[in-house]
Amino acid sequence: MILIMPRRMMRITGAAAAGLGALAVLSALATLGAEGSAAGAAGTQPRGVRLPVATAYVANARSDTVTPINTLTGARGPAIVVRGGPAQVAVTPDGTTAYVASQSQGLVTPIDTLTDVAGPAIKVGTDSEFVAITPDGRTAYAASAGPGTVTPIDTATGALGTPIPVTAGPDFIALTPDGRTAYVASAPSFTAPGSVTPIDTATGTAGRPIKVGVEPVDIAITPDGARAYVVNSLSGTVTPIDTATNTAGPPIRVGGNPCQVAITPDGRTAYVTNGKRTGSVTPIRTSTGRLGKAIDAGEFSCEIAITPDGRTAYVSAFTGTSPGGLTGIVTPVRLPSGRPGTPVTLGRLTGATDIAITPDGTTAYVVALKKLPRMPGIVVPISTLTGTPGRVIRVGDEPLSIAFTP
């Protein structure tokens, strides 16, 4: 978290970054010499052939590309050009289309996953860094921080719906499992409380904004759809929201600068990365809101993903005692015991920007970038059975997000 700006934390800059201890590290990175290239460049995969395995799509903001990866072989397909600084990617439930949000030009670009060819970019609004797709796959919603709107896109036709006004600064969307409500996190500034706006997806109307903490950066919804948990990075809290009434409960103080939240498949526990020097991960019992014992997963923990069986969480962090010695790691944490396993090393001054688990649960894919200013990217696959990393896959510069076909 102190090395890079993950896809859900891209707006934390300036004073906020200083509060996270980022400035010292960024200064060290600016003078860092060239490092050796990542080992084991991947091969290529054929176009136009739908393989019976998941394909990963990685959005590379600085390269203006998306990299497809065959998750069975680790083969990297030809880079797909997507202009505007692609920041985040989401795939339709049927796996036919990947939608890519590009922040700098306010675009959403569809990619045909059979051919890996990008379709015409769809203009939605400036500063659009997030897109979410309904469970039925019919609609994609794009958040545009510039105009303060969320724009629905008909995935069958590419037609734009009427932009939906929300609170200023929308940059994250979470949909309930039944697809009836989209919750939109907005952060108007680094000092004022943020809000979450519920949108009725059937009518396209926004409900009353729900007040949360300062700088809401992530939302996770329980599998039964009953509660949403909002991470407030600059308040050091998590706000629970009752989705039946759209009311916020008392904020849960987790400390530090919380970065992400992930909920176990059984819905019993939410795990929050705290983004602080102690690197703790805080479990929250969803039935009571009580905190469990903090888990030490390394310094400045941020990205987190839980396997489909709920047995392991993968957490990104750093290890080292000084900026020059910081090394990026990913720690597997056994659940529900909270016992950390052996960390996987990403490299010196290399930080994760996203972690996602393949649909079959066999592999955790870690997206990471190395040093400034070019920020070359890598993807590290980790076997969830053995905890061992596979061959490093090179991607584009400044990779921020990864998503899989089913």
C-alpha positions, -999 to 999 in steps of 0.1 A, spaced: 0 0 0 29 24 6 45 15 -27 16 18 -51 -19 29 -54 -41 -1 -58 -72 1 -80 -95 8 -50 -70 34 -35 -60 54 -66 -74 86 -51 -53 85 -20 -25 109 -28 -9 140 -13 -16 144 24 -33 111 26 -4 93 12 19 111 36 -2 99 64 4 63 52 41 68 52 42 68 14 64 98 8 96 83 22 91 52 1 83 71 -31 114 92 -26 135 60 -23 118 46 -54 126 77 -75 163 71 -71 162 33 -74 183 19 -102 171 -5 -129 164 -40 -117 167 -73 -135 137 -83 -155 111 -108 -142 121 -144 -150 103 -167 -173 84 -146 -199 52 -164 -208 43 -177 -243 13 -168 -264 -21 -183 -268 -41 -186 -300 -67 -161 -309 -103 -170 -317 -103 -203 -297 -123 -204 -265 -103 -227 -242 -120 -248 -215 -102 -229 -188 -105 -194 -173 -87 -165 -190 -74 -137 -168 -75 -101 -181 -50 -76 -166 -56 -38 -170 -23 -20 -175 -29 18 -170 4 32 -182 7 9 -212 -29 15 -224 -32 -22 -228 -50 -53 -213 -31 -85 -211 -50 -119 -215 -35 -149 -197 -44 -186 -201 -47 -197 -165 -40 -234 -174 -7 -228 -191 3 -193 -179 6 -183 -216 3 -146 -222 -17 -135 -252 -9 -104 -274 -16 -72 -256 -50 -56 -263 -49 -19 -269 -73 0 -247 -68 37 -246 -73 62 -218 -54 45 -189 -73 13 -182 -77 10 -145 -102 -18 -138 -117 -48 -156 -149 -68 -150 -162 -98 -169 -198 -107 -177 -211 -138 -159 -213 -158 -191 -176 -149 -198 -182 -135 -233 -171 -99 -226 -146 -80 -205 -154 -44 -198 -125 -21 -190 -128 13 -173 -103 39 -184 -99 67 -159 -81 95 -178 -106 97 -208 -138 85 -191 -142 54 -213 -155 19 -209 -142 -5 -236 -157 -39 -242 -134 -68 -252 -147 -99 -270 -131 -127 -249 -134 -152 -278 -113 -131 -302 -95 -108 -276 -105 -79 -298 -116 -46 -283 -148 -30 -295 -156 7 -298 -149 26 -266 -180 39 -248 -178 74 -234 -194 76 -200 -178 105 -181 -145 119 -169 -124 102 -142 -141 68 -147 -121 42 -129 -146 15 -120 -172 -7 -137 -194 -34 -122 -217 -59 -139 -251 -72 -127 -253 -109 -118 -276 -115 -148 -250 -99 -171 -275 -75 -187 -261 -42 -174 -227 -27 -167 -225 3 -143 -196 28 -147 -187 53 -120 -175 87 -131 -160 108 -104 -158 139 -127 -195 145 -132 -205 126 -101 -226 100 -120 -231 63 -125 -239 54 -161 -258 21 -170 -247 3 -202 -268 -23 -219 -244 -52 -225 -264 -66 -254 -263 -34 -274 -237 -11 -258 -264 16 -255 -260 41 -227 -288 46 -202 -294 79 -184 -266 89 -161 -276 86 -125 -265 115 -102 -248 104 -69 -227 121 -43 -196 138 -56 -166 116 -62 -180 81 -69 -152 55 -74 -164 21 -63 -196 0 -70 -208 -32 -53 -239 -50 -64 -261 -72 -42 -262 -109 -51 -298 -106 -64 -287 -76 -86 -315 -54 -73 -293 -27 -57 -259 -11 -66 -241 5 -38 -218 34 -48 -191 47 -26 -182 84 -30 -153 103 -15 -157 141 -20 -125 150 -3 -98 137 20 -113 155 50 -151 153 47 -171 122 54 -180 101 24 -212 84 15 -227 54 -1 -256 58 -25 -280 29 -32 -293 26 -67 -324 7 -76 -313 -12 -107 -348 -18 -119 -357 19 -121 -323 35 -123 -331 58 -94 -307 67 -66 -318 65 -30 -308 88 -1 -270 88 4 -258 69 35 -232 88 55 -200 68 62 -164 77 72 -137 97 54 -124 82 21 -145 51 16 -124 29 -7 -141 -5 -7 -174 -23 -2 -181 -59 3 -216 -74 6 -225 -106 25 -235 -136 3 -271 -134 16 -272 -97 6 -282 -86 41 -252 -63 49 -227 -42 31 -194 -34 48 -177 -1 38 -140 5 44 -133 41 54 -95 45 49 -89 79 66 -113 72 95 -98 39 104 -133 24 105 -156 0 87 -193 10 84 -219 -18 83 -251 -10 63 -283 -29 66 -294 -34 30 -331 -39 39 -334 -4 54 -303 13 38 -292 25 73 -257 26 86 -248 9 119 -222 22 143 -188 24 127 -164 -4 137 -130 9 146 -102 -13 131 -74 13 133 -47 22 108 -57 31 73 -79 2 63 -76 -7 26 -99 -36 17 -125 -60 31 -133 -96 20 -161 -117 33 -160 -155 37 -183 -175 15 -204 -185 45 -209 -149 53 -198 -153 89 -166 -132 89 -154 -100 72 -116 -96 71 -102 -61 69 -66 -52 59 -54 -23 80 -27 -8 59 -5 2 88 30 -5 99 19 -34 121 3 -49 90 -26 -65 108 -58 -80 93 -88 -76 115 -116 -102 115 -152 -89 121 -180 -113 131 -208 -103 109 -235 -115 133 -224 -92 161 -199 -67 147 -173 -78 172 -136 -78 164 -115 -110 165 -78 -112 172 -57 -92 148 -36 -113 123 -1 -103 115 4 -106 77 33 -82 72 37 -44 71 12 -22 53 -13 -50 44 -37 -40 17 -50 -64 -10 -69 -95 1 -88 -123 -16 -104 -154 0 -106 -188 -18 -140 -201 -28 -139 -228 0 -132 -201 26 -102 -219 40 -75 -194 30 -71 -156 26 -42 -142 6 -30 -108 18 -4 -84 3 20 -66 25 57 -56 28 86 -68 49 117 -48 58 128 -22 83 136 7 60 123 21 27 154 8 8 148 -27 22 111 -30 17 101 -62 -1 66 -71 -13 51 -103 0 18 -122 -2 9 -142 30 -16 -171 30 -37 -170 61 -55 -201 72 -92 -195 81 -108 -194 105 -78 -199 128 -60 -168 114 -27 -186 113 -3 -170 88 15 -194 64 49 -189 47 49 -156 27 55 -156 -10 81 -130 -20 72 -107 -49 105 -88 -50 124 -59 -36 103 -27 -38 76 -45 -56 40 -41 -44 7 -59 -52 -21 -39 -68 -47 -67 -69 -52 -103 -59 -79 -126 -73 -86 -163 -71 -94 -184 -101 -130 -196 -103 -119 -232 -96 -100 -220 -65 -67 -236 -75 -46 -205 -80 -42 -170 -65 -31 -145 -91 -12 -115 -77 -8 -84 -99 22 -63 -89 44 -35 -101 80 -27 -97 97 7 -90 89 42 -103 85 59 -127 78 33 -154 62 8 -130 67 -24 -151 41 -50 -141 42 -87 -133 16 -114 -124 26 -141 -99 4 -172 -98 4 -190 -64 -9 -226 -60 -36 -226 -33 -28 -263 -27 9 -260 -21 14 -223 -15 42 -222 -40 45 -195 -67 46 -203 -104 65 -187 -132 63 -149 -132 43 -135 -161 53 -101 -175 24 -77 -183 22 -40 -191 33 -10 -171 13 0 -140 -11 -30 -139 -40 -23 -115 -67 -49 -119 -73 -85 -128 -105 -104 -136 -113 -139 -149 -138 -155 -173 -159 -182 -155 
